[in-house]
Amino acid sequence: MESNLSNGGSQGNGHSGNGSGAGGLLRVREVATLLRVHPNTVRAWTSLGILPCYRVGPRKDRRIPADAVKTLLEAGPV
């Protein structure tokens, strides 16, 4: 599976990774697209500790490190 992690996860939506860490931070929807799962699955995985996340902004939106997504992709099916 080819992933879009090399550019910080930007997928042409007008937003780009914020440059934190080596690969930047991805939004829940971006991670869900890369992993071909529903966004609620990504949220559950962050709650269970399968994927690390940062909570940002007043709404406490999740941001997932691109490196963690890459590691999960390399590890195979969850």
Residue pairs with C-beta under 8 A, 6 or more apart in sequence:
1 73
3 34
3 69
3 70
3 73
4 10
4 11
4 34
5 23
5 34
5 66
5 69
5 70
6 23
7 16
7 17
8 16
8 17
8 18
8 19
8 23
8 24
8 26
8 66
9 16
9 17
9 23
9 24
9 25
9 26
9 27
9 30
9 34
9 66
9 69
10 16
10 17
11 30
11 33
15 27
16 24
17 23
17 24
17 25
17 26
17 66
18 24
18 25
18 63
20 65
21 65
21 66
21 67
22 66
22 67
23 65
23 66
23 67
23 70
24 65
24 66
25 54
25 63
25 64
25 65
25 66
26 34
26 63
26 64
26 65
26 66
26 69
27 61
27 62
27 63
27 64
28 39
28 42
28 43
28 61
28 62
28 64
29 39
31 42
31 51
31 64
31 69
32 38
32 39
32 41
32 42
34 69
34 73
35 41
35 42
35 69
35 72
35 73
42 51
42 62
42 64
43 62
45 51
45 78
46 52
46 53
46 62
46 64
50 72
50 78
51 64
51 68
51 69
51 72
52 64
52 65
52 68
53 62
53 63
53 64
53 65
54 62
54 63
54 64
54 65
55 61
55 62
55 63
56 62
56 63
72 78
